[in-house]
Amino acid sequence: MTVYLIHFQTALHHARHYVGFARRLQDRLTHHRQGSGARILAVCNERGIGYDLARTWEGAGRDFERKLKRCKNAARYCPVCNVHAREYRPKGGEP
């Protein structure tokens, strides 16, 4: 199981990141690229907004994904946006 953070190359409305969870990360990323994953990434595909996998947390589960989403500040954990991202941990720690 993996929690992952995707960084958008251009902001979509106010969003610059997507946090997700996958049992098989490569399969999930393929679904996103095909437009059959999360709706926000399908919209990125439709509008030609590029995105990249920015960070992963191997062995993390849905509870950790929820913690990251509740923080509402994914840029803090994104190494593209924040060179000190590896130092930041959501409350409750990082796996």
N, CA, C and O atoms as a Tinker XYZ file with bonds, in Angstrom:
   380  protein
     1  N      0.835000   -1.178000    0.000000    73     2
     2  CA     0.000000    0.000000    0.000000    64     1     3
     3  C      0.882000    1.245000    0.000000    63     2     4     5
     4  O      1.925000    1.296000    0.653000    81     3
     5  N      0.442000    2.219000   -0.733000    73     3     6
     6  CA     1.216000    3.444000   -0.892000    64     5     7
     7  C      0.297000    4.653000   -0.892000    63     6     8     9
     8  O     -0.765000    4.647000   -1.516000    81     7
     9  N      0.718000    5.678000   -0.189000    73     7    10
    10  CA     0.080000    6.991000   -0.296000    64     9    11
    11  C      0.995000    7.819000   -1.188000    63    10    12    13
    12  O      2.217000    7.755000   -1.054000    81    11
    13  N      0.416000    8.590000   -2.089000    73    11    14
    14  CA     1.221000    9.348000   -3.043000    64    13    15
    15  C      0.709000   10.769000   -3.187000    63    14    16    17
    16  O     -0.455000   11.067000   -2.917000    81    15
    17  N      1.610000   11.634000   -3.619000    73    15    18
    18  CA     1.293000   13.042000   -3.829000    64    17    19
    19  C      1.644000   13.384000   -5.273000    63    18    20    21
    20  O      2.763000   13.144000   -5.725000    81    19
    21  N      0.681000   13.942000   -5.984000    73    19    22
    22  CA     0.876000   14.375000   -7.371000    64    21    23
    23  C      0.899000   15.891000   -7.399000    63    22    24    25
    24  O      0.050000   16.553000   -6.803000    81    23
    25  N      1.886000   16.428000   -8.103000    73    23    26
    26  CA     2.054000   17.877000   -8.255000    64    25    27
    27  C      1.598000   18.279000   -9.651000    63    26    28    29
    28  O      2.054000   17.711000  -10.644000    81    27
    29  N      0.689000   19.269000   -9.732000    73    27    30
    30  CA     0.220000   19.784000  -11.023000    64    29    31
    31  C      1.205000   20.829000  -11.526000    63    30    32    33
    32  O      1.674000   21.658000  -10.747000    81    31
    33  N      1.524000   20.802000  -12.807000    73    31    34
    34  CA     2.454000   21.769000  -13.376000    64    33    35
    35  C      1.843000   23.164000  -13.438000    63    34    36    37
    36  O      2.562000   24.163000  -13.409000    81    35
    37  N      0.530000   23.229000  -13.524000    73    35    38
    38  CA    -0.207000   24.493000  -13.504000    64    37    39
    39  C     -1.375000   24.318000  -12.544000    63    38    40    41
    40  O     -1.997000   23.256000  -12.515000    81    39
    41  N     -1.676000   25.332000  -11.770000    73    39    42
    42  CA    -2.787000   25.227000  -10.818000    64    41    43
    43  C     -4.105000   25.023000  -11.552000    63    42    44    45
    44  O     -4.345000   25.610000  -12.607000    81    43
    45  N     -4.935000   24.196000  -10.982000    73    43    46
    46  CA    -6.278000   23.961000  -11.503000    64    45    47
    47  C     -7.230000   24.591000  -10.501000    63    46    48    49
    48  O     -7.452000   24.044000   -9.421000    81    47
    49  N     -7.791000   25.734000  -10.855000    73    47    50
    50  CA    -8.537000   26.571000   -9.917000    64    49    51
    51  C     -7.582000   26.916000   -8.776000    63    50    52    53
    52  O     -6.622000   27.655000   -8.997000    81    51
    53  N     -7.804000   26.424000   -7.604000    73    51    54
    54  CA    -6.901000   26.697000   -6.490000    64    53    55
    55  C     -5.992000   25.501000   -6.190000    63    54    56    57
    56  O     -5.061000   25.617000   -5.394000    81    55
    57  N     -6.253000   24.374000   -6.811000    73    55    58
    58  CA    -5.522000   23.145000   -6.486000    64    57    59
    59  C     -4.204000   23.029000   -7.253000    63    58    60    61
    60  O     -4.136000   23.329000   -8.445000    81    59
    61  N     -3.165000   22.590000   -6.549000    73    59    62
    62  CA    -1.862000   22.324000   -7.175000    64    61    63
    63  C     -1.402000   20.899000   -6.912000    63    62    64    65
    64  O     -0.367000   20.473000   -7.426000    81    63
    65  N     -2.182000   20.148000   -6.098000    73    63    66
    66  CA    -1.763000   18.808000   -5.697000    64    65    67
    67  C     -2.952000   17.867000   -5.579000    63    66    68    69
    68  O     -4.101000   18.285000   -5.437000    81    67
    69  N     -2.631000   16.589000   -5.642000    73    67    70
    70  CA    -3.609000   15.545000   -5.375000    64    69    71
    71  C     -2.931000   14.510000   -4.493000    63    70    72    73
    72  O     -1.806000   14.095000   -4.771000    81    71
    73  N     -3.603000   14.095000   -3.443000    73    71    74
    74  CA    -3.107000   13.045000   -2.558000    64    73    75
    75  C     -3.998000   11.832000   -2.759000    63    74    76    77
    76  O     -5.224000   11.935000   -2.723000    81    75
    77  N     -3.366000   10.674000   -2.974000    73    75    78
    78  CA    -4.137000    9.458000   -3.204000    64    77    79
    79  C     -3.533000    8.260000   -2.501000    63    78    80    81
    80  O     -2.468000    8.338000   -1.889000    81    79
    81  N     -4.244000    7.150000   -2.607000    73    79    82
    82  CA    -3.867000    5.889000   -1.978000    64    81    83
    83  C     -3.991000    4.795000   -3.024000    63    82    84    85
    84  O     -4.927000    4.804000   -3.823000    81    83
    85  N     -3.058000    3.856000   -3.029000    73    83    86
    86  CA    -3.128000    2.763000   -3.999000    64    85    87
    87  C     -2.488000    1.502000   -3.431000    63    86    88    89
    88  O     -1.492000    1.557000   -2.710000    81    87
    89  N     -3.076000    0.388000   -3.771000    73    87    90
    90  CA    -2.455000   -0.895000   -3.435000    64    89    91
    91  C     -1.380000   -1.229000   -4.464000    63    90    92    93
    92  O     -0.333000   -1.785000   -4.132000    81    91
    93  N     -1.660000   -0.877000   -5.726000    73    91    94
    94  CA    -0.684000   -1.065000   -6.809000    64    93    95
    95  C     -0.501000    0.293000   -7.489000    63    94    96    97
    96  O     -1.291000    0.683000   -8.349000    81    95
    97  N      0.543000    0.997000   -7.090000    73    95    98
    98  CA     0.739000    2.388000   -7.498000    64    97    99
    99  C      0.798000    2.550000   -9.011000    63    98   100   101
   100  O      0.127000    3.427000   -9.554000    81    99
   101  N      1.564000    1.748000   -9.694000    73    99   102
   102  CA     1.698000    1.919000  -11.150000    64   101   103
   103  C      0.364000    1.736000  -11.866000    63   102   104   105
   104  O      0.069000    2.460000  -12.817000    81   103
   105  N     -0.442000    0.778000  -11.421000    73   103   106
   106  CA    -1.776000    0.598000  -12.014000    64   105   107
   107  C     -2.645000    1.825000  -11.775000    63   106   108   109
   108  O     -3.369000    2.267000  -12.668000    81   107
   109  N     -2.569000    2.366000  -10.575000    73   107   110
   110  CA    -3.372000    3.544000  -10.237000    64   109   111
   111  C     -2.946000    4.751000  -11.061000    63   110   112   113
   112  O     -3.793000    5.509000  -11.533000    81   111
   113  N     -1.646000    4.937000  -11.237000    73   111   114
   114  CA    -1.166000    6.057000  -12.055000    64   113   115
   115  C     -1.602000    5.901000  -13.509000    63   114   116   117
   116  O     -1.921000    6.887000  -14.173000    81   115
   117  N     -1.616000    4.677000  -13.998000    73   115   118
   118  CA    -2.108000    4.417000  -15.357000    64   117   119
   119  C     -3.575000    4.817000  -15.469000    63   118   120   121
   120  O     -3.975000    5.436000  -16.456000    81   119
   121  N     -4.380000    4.470000  -14.468000    73   119   122
   122  CA    -5.797000    4.865000  -14.468000    64   121   123
   123  C     -5.931000    6.381000  -14.507000    63   122   124   125
   124  O     -6.762000    6.916000  -15.240000    81   123
   125  N     -5.116000    7.072000  -13.722000    73   123   126
   126  CA    -5.169000    8.533000  -13.730000    64   125   127
   127  C     -4.842000    9.073000  -15.118000    63   126   128   129
   128  O     -5.544000    9.953000  -15.615000    81   127
   129  N     -3.789000    8.562000  -15.749000    73   127   130
   130  CA    -3.390000    9.045000  -17.086000    64   129   131
   131  C     -4.460000    8.769000  -18.137000    63   130   132   133
   132  O     -4.589000    9.512000  -19.110000    81   131
   133  N     -5.229000    7.694000  -17.938000    73   131   134
   134  CA    -6.292000    7.342000  -18.881000    64   133   135
   135  C     -7.588000    8.092000  -18.600000    63   134   136   137
   136  O     -8.548000    7.990000  -19.363000    81   135
   137  N     -7.613000    8.848000  -17.501000    73   135   138
   138  CA    -8.809000    9.622000  -17.171000    64   137   139
   139  C     -9.847000    8.846000  -16.395000    63   138   140   141
   140  O    -10.960000    9.335000  -16.198000    81   139
   141  N     -9.508000    7.637000  -15.945000    73   139   142
   142  CA   -10.488000    6.829000  -15.209000    64   141   143
   143  C    -10.194000    6.783000  -13.709000    63   142   144   145
   144  O    -10.773000    5.976000  -12.981000    81   143
   145  N     -9.297000    7.649000  -13.256000    73   143   146
   146  CA    -8.993000    7.728000  -11.822000    64   145   147
   147  C     -9.777000    8.862000  -11.195000    63   146   148   149
   148  O    -10.968000    9.019000  -11.464000    81   147
   149  N     -9.130000    9.645000  -10.374000    73   147   150
   150  CA    -9.767000   10.768000   -9.698000    64   149   151
   151  C    -10.243000   11.819000  -10.705000    63   150   152   153
   152  O     -9.572000   12.081000  -11.704000    81   151
   153  N    -11.385000   12.406000  -10.438000    73   151   154
   154  CA   -11.973000   13.394000  -11.349000    64   153   155
   155  C    -11.054000   14.589000  -11.580000    63   154   156   157
   156  O    -10.953000   15.073000  -12.707000    81   155
   157  N    -10.387000   15.071000  -10.541000    73   155   158
   158  CA    -9.521000   16.246000  -10.702000    64   157   159
   159  C     -8.390000   15.953000  -11.683000    63   158   160   161
   160  O     -7.979000   16.842000  -12.429000    81   159
   161  N     -7.882000   14.727000  -11.694000    73   159   162
   162  CA    -6.820000   14.382000  -12.640000    64   161   163
   163  C     -7.385000   14.181000  -14.048000    63   162   164   165
   164  O     -6.699000   14.451000  -15.035000    81   163
   165  N     -8.615000   13.714000  -14.145000    73   163   166
   166  CA    -9.267000   13.622000  -15.454000    64   165   167
   167  C     -9.424000   15.015000  -16.051000    63   166   168   169
   168  O     -9.228000   15.205000  -17.252000    81   167
   169  N     -9.780000   15.995000  -15.212000    73   167   170
   170  CA    -9.908000   17.386000  -15.681000    64   169   171
   171  C     -8.541000   17.914000  -16.118000    63   170   172   173
   172  O     -8.441000   18.602000  -17.134000    81   171
   173  N     -7.495000   17.599000  -15.365000    73   171   174
   174  CA    -6.138000   17.988000  -15.780000    64   173   175
   175  C     -5.833000   17.425000  -17.160000    63   174   176   177
   176  O     -5.303000   18.130000  -18.019000    81   175
   177  N     -6.165000   16.159000  -17.376000    73   175   178
   178  CA    -5.937000   15.529000  -18.685000    64   177   179
   179  C     -6.715000   16.258000  -19.778000    63   178   180   181
   180  O     -6.173000   16.539000  -20.847000    81   179
   181  N     -7.982000   16.563000  -19.512000    73   179   182
   182  CA    -8.835000   17.239000  -20.497000    64   181   183
   183  C     -8.301000   18.618000  -20.856000    63   182   184   185
   184  O     -8.403000   19.043000  -22.007000    81   183
   185  N     -7.736000   19.316000  -19.885000    73   183   186
   186  CA    -7.256000   20.684000  -20.105000    64   185   187
   187  C     -5.781000   20.748000  -20.476000    63   186   188   189
   188  O     -5.238000   21.836000  -20.670000    81   187
   189  N     -5.138000   19.613000  -20.576000    73   187   190
   190  CA    -3.729000   19.598000  -20.959000    64   189   191
   191  C     -2.783000   20.039000  -19.857000    63   190   192   193
   192  O     -1.659000   20.461000  -20.130000    81   191
   193  N     -3.228000   19.944000  -18.626000    73   191   194
   194  CA    -2.375000   20.313000  -17.491000    64   193   195
   195  C     -1.545000   19.088000  -17.109000    63   194   196   197
   196  O     -2.094000   18.041000  -16.765000    81   195
   197  N     -0.244000   19.223000  -17.170000    73   195   198
   198  CA     0.636000   18.126000  -16.825000    64   197   199
   199  C      0.734000   17.938000  -15.325000    63   198   200   201
   200  O      0.507000   18.871000  -14.555000    81   199
   201  N      1.069000   16.739000  -14.919000    73   199   202
   202  CA     1.272000   16.454000  -13.497000    64   201   203
   203  C      2.268000   15.319000  -13.357000    63   202   204   205
   204  O      2.430000   14.483000  -14.246000    81   203
   205  N      2.934000   15.320000  -12.205000    73   203   206
   206  CA     3.975000   14.338000  -11.936000    64   205   207
   207  C      3.831000   13.783000  -10.531000    63   206   208   209
   208  O      3.350000   14.457000   -9.621000    81   207
   209  N      4.253000   12.557000  -10.381000    73   207   210
   210  CA     4.327000   11.953000   -9.058000    64   209   211
   211  C      5.465000   12.640000   -8.324000    63   210   212   213
   212  O      6.613000   12.576000   -8.763000    81   211
   213  N      5.160000   13.299000   -7.207000    73   211   214
   214  CA     6.162000   14.090000   -6.496000    64   213   215
   215  C      6.719000   13.376000   -5.275000    63   214   216   217
   216  O      7.882000   13.566000   -4.919000    81   215
   217  N      5.893000   12.552000   -4.629000    73   215   218
   218  CA     6.349000   11.907000   -3.397000    64   217   219
   219  C      5.474000   10.708000   -3.092000    63   218   220   221
   220  O      4.283000   10.699000   -3.404000    81   219
   221  N      6.066000    9.703000   -2.484000    73   219   222
   222  CA     5.310000    8.528000   -2.046000    64   221   223
   223  C      5.658000    8.191000   -0.599000    63   222   224   225
   224  O      6.735000    8.520000   -0.101000    81   223
   225  N      4.728000    7.536000    0.045000    73   223   226
   226  CA     4.929000    7.001000    1.387000    64   225   227
   227  C      4.581000    5.520000    1.314000    63   226   228   229
   228  O      3.411000    5.150000    1.404000    81   227
   229  N      5.588000    4.675000    1.152000    73   227   230
   230  CA     5.391000    3.231000    1.054000    64   229   231
   231  C      4.931000    2.677000    2.397000    63   230   232   233
   232  O      5.394000    3.118000    3.448000    81   231
   233  N      4.033000    1.724000    2.357000    73   231   234
   234  CA     3.556000    1.088000    3.578000    64   233   235
   235  C      2.508000    1.894000    4.323000    63   234   236   237
   236  O      2.022000    1.464000    5.369000    81   235
   237  N      2.158000    3.049000    3.802000    73   235   238
   238  CA     1.151000    3.892000    4.453000    64   237   239
   239  C     -0.242000    3.454000    4.003000    63   238   240   241
   240  O     -0.415000    2.954000    2.891000    81   239
   241  N     -1.210000    3.642000    4.856000    73   239   242
   242  CA    -2.570000    3.238000    4.544000    64   241   243
   243  C     -3.518000    4.409000    4.379000    63   242   244   245
   244  O     -3.108000    5.568000    4.313000    81   243
   245  N     -4.790000    4.076000    4.315000    73   243   246
   246  CA    -5.827000    5.091000    4.113000    64   245   247
   247  C     -5.895000    6.110000    5.251000    63   246   248   249
   248  O     -6.215000    7.277000    5.026000    81   247
   249  N     -5.598000    5.669000    6.460000    73   247   250
   250  CA    -5.615000    6.607000    7.584000    64   249   251
   251  C     -4.606000    7.724000    7.378000    63   250   252   253
   252  O     -4.892000    8.886000    7.664000    81   251
   253  N     -3.424000    7.373000    6.881000    73   251   254
   254  CA    -2.393000    8.374000    6.624000    64   253   255
   255  C     -2.811000    9.285000    5.470000    63   254   256   257
   256  O     -2.579000   10.493000    5.514000    81   255
   257  N     -3.422000    8.711000    4.445000    73   255   258
   258  CA    -3.927000    9.520000    3.330000    64   257   259
   259  C     -4.921000   10.553000    3.852000    63   258   260   261
   260  O     -4.864000   11.721000    3.466000    81   259
   261  N     -5.826000   10.131000    4.720000    73   259   262
   262  CA    -6.823000   11.043000    5.276000    64   261   263
   263  C     -6.162000   12.157000    6.075000    63   262   264   265
   264  O     -6.593000   13.308000    6.001000    81   263
   265  N     -5.118000   11.831000    6.840000    73   263   266
   266  CA    -4.397000   12.862000    7.598000    64   265   267
   267  C     -3.834000   13.919000    6.663000    63   266   268   269
   268  O     -3.948000   15.116000    6.926000    81   267
   269  N     -3.227000   13.474000    5.576000    73   267   270
   270  CA    -2.659000   14.430000    4.619000    64   269   271
   271  C     -3.746000   15.289000    3.989000    63   270   272   273
   272  O     -3.574000   16.498000    3.840000    81   271
   273  N     -4.853000   14.677000    3.621000    73   271   274
   274  CA    -5.937000   15.433000    3.000000    64   273   275
   275  C     -6.555000   16.429000    3.975000    63   274   276   277
   276  O     -6.924000   17.536000    3.584000    81   275
   277  N     -6.668000   16.042000    5.229000    73   275   278
   278  CA    -7.233000   16.955000    6.228000    64   277   279
   279  C     -6.326000   18.149000    6.491000    63   278   280   281
   280  O     -6.809000   19.209000    6.887000    81   279
   281  N     -5.028000   17.999000    6.280000    73   279   282
   282  CA    -4.091000   19.115000    6.477000    64   281   283
   283  C     -4.382000   20.272000    5.526000    63   282   284   285
   284  O     -4.126000   21.430000    5.855000    81   283
   285  N     -4.914000   19.958000    4.355000    73   283   286
   286  CA    -5.251000   20.960000    3.332000    64   285   287
   287  C     -4.069000   21.856000    2.977000    63   286   288   289
   288  O     -4.244000   23.027000    2.641000    81   287
   289  N     -2.883000   21.302000    3.053000    73   287   290
   290  CA    -1.684000   22.057000    2.691000    64   289   291
   291  C     -0.654000   21.091000    2.120000    63   290   292   293
   292  O      0.437000   20.939000    2.669000    81   291
   293  N     -1.005000   20.443000    1.019000    73   291   294
   294  CA    -0.127000   19.435000    0.433000    64   293   295
   295  C      1.210000   20.021000   -0.005000    63   294   296   297
   296  O      2.201000   19.295000   -0.080000    81   295
   297  N      1.257000   21.319000   -0.295000    73   295   298
   298  CA     2.519000   21.944000   -0.721000    64   297   299
   299  C      3.603000   21.783000    0.337000    63   298   300   301
   300  O      4.788000   21.742000    0.009000    81   299
   301  N      3.212000   21.694000    1.582000    73   299   302
   302  CA     4.164000   21.518000    2.676000    64   301   303
   303  C      4.934000   20.203000    2.518000    63   302   304   305
   304  O      6.091000   20.106000    2.926000    81   303
   305  N      4.289000   19.193000    1.924000    73   303   306
   306  CA     4.891000   17.869000    1.779000    64   305   307
   307  C      5.437000   17.610000    0.382000    63   306   308   309
   308  O      5.969000   16.534000    0.109000    81   307
   309  N      5.306000   18.596000   -0.507000    73   307   310
   310  CA     5.719000   18.438000   -1.905000    64   309   311
   311  C      7.149000   18.924000   -2.114000    63   310   312   313
   312  O      7.428000   20.104000   -1.903000    81   311
   313  N      8.065000   18.040000   -2.525000    73   311   314
   314  CA     9.446000   18.464000   -2.747000    64   313   315
   315  C      9.612000   19.407000   -3.946000    63   314   316   317
   316  O     10.638000   20.079000   -4.060000    81   315
   317  N      8.628000   19.465000   -4.832000    73   315   318
   318  CA     8.688000   20.395000   -5.958000    64   317   319
   319  C      8.428000   21.819000   -5.454000    63   318   320   321
   320  O      9.075000   22.765000   -5.902000    81   319
   321  N      7.490000   21.966000   -4.531000    73   319   322
   322  CA     7.114000   23.270000   -3.994000    64   321   323
   323  C      7.962000   23.702000   -2.808000    63   322   324   325
   324  O      8.129000   24.896000   -2.558000    81   323
   325  N      8.491000   22.739000   -2.088000    73   323   326
   326  CA     9.152000   23.031000   -0.824000    64   325   327
   327  C     10.404000   22.163000   -0.694000    63   326   328   329
   328  O     10.311000   20.948000   -0.523000    81   327
   329  N     11.551000   22.786000   -0.774000    73   327   330
   330  CA    12.804000   22.014000   -0.708000    64   329   331
   331  C     12.985000   21.331000    0.639000    63   330   332   333
   332  O     13.771000   20.390000    0.748000    81   331
   333  N     12.278000   21.781000    1.658000    73   331   334
   334  CA    12.379000   21.180000    2.987000    64   333   335
   335  C     11.256000   20.179000    3.250000    63   334   336   337
   336  O     11.010000   19.813000    4.399000    81   335
   337  N     10.576000   19.736000    2.198000    73   335   338
   338  CA     9.387000   18.900000    2.347000    64   337   339
   339  C      9.649000   17.632000    3.145000    63   338   340   341
   340  O      8.769000   17.193000    3.884000    81   339
   341  N     10.803000   17.039000    3.025000    73   339   342
   342  CA    11.066000   15.782000    3.730000    64   341   343
   343  C     11.138000   15.980000    5.242000    63   342   344   345
   344  O     11.037000   15.014000    5.997000    81   343
   345  N     11.311000   17.222000    5.687000    73   343   346
   346  CA    11.374000   17.498000    7.115000    64   345   347
   347  C      9.988000   17.618000    7.746000    63   346   348   349
   348  O      9.841000   17.459000    8.958000    81   347
   349  N      8.976000   17.899000    6.931000    73   347   350
   350  CA     7.628000   18.108000    7.446000    64   349   351
   351  C      6.903000   16.787000    7.579000    63   350   352   353
   352  O      7.014000   15.911000    6.721000    81   351
   353  N      6.157000   16.653000    8.668000    73   351   354
   354  CA     5.333000   15.475000    8.900000    64   353   355
   355  C      3.985000   15.938000    9.407000    63   354   356   357
   356  O      3.916000   16.854000   10.226000    81   355
   357  N      2.901000   15.317000    8.932000    73   355   358
   358  CA     1.590000   15.688000    9.472000    64   357   359
   359  C      1.505000   15.262000   10.934000    63   358   360   361
   360  O      2.244000   14.378000   11.367000    81   359
   361  N      0.624000   15.875000   11.682000    73   359   362
   362  CA     0.437000   15.483000   13.074000    64   361   363
   363  C      0.131000   13.995000   13.123000    63   362   364   365
   364  O     -0.656000   13.487000   12.325000    81   363
   365  N      0.746000   13.316000   14.044000    73   363   366
   366  CA     0.560000   11.873000   14.125000    64   365   367
   367  C      1.701000   11.124000   13.479000    63   366   368   369
   368  O      1.767000    9.898000   13.561000    81   367
   369  N      2.614000   11.856000   12.827000    73   367   370
   370  CA     3.805000   11.215000   12.274000    64   369   371
   371  C      3.644000   10.732000   10.854000    63   370   372   373
   372  O      2.580000   10.852000   10.248000    81   371
   373  N      4.694000   10.197000   10.354000    73   371   374
   374  CA     4.800000    9.687000    8.999000    64   373   375
   375  C      5.241000    8.243000    9.095000    63   374   376   377
   376  O      6.095000    7.912000    9.917000    81   375
   377  N      4.678000    7.379000    8.272000    73   375   378
   378  CA     5.101000    5.966000    8.332000    64   377   379
   379  C      6.570000    5.794000    8.012000    63   378   380
   380  O      7.077000    4.673000    8.021000    81   379
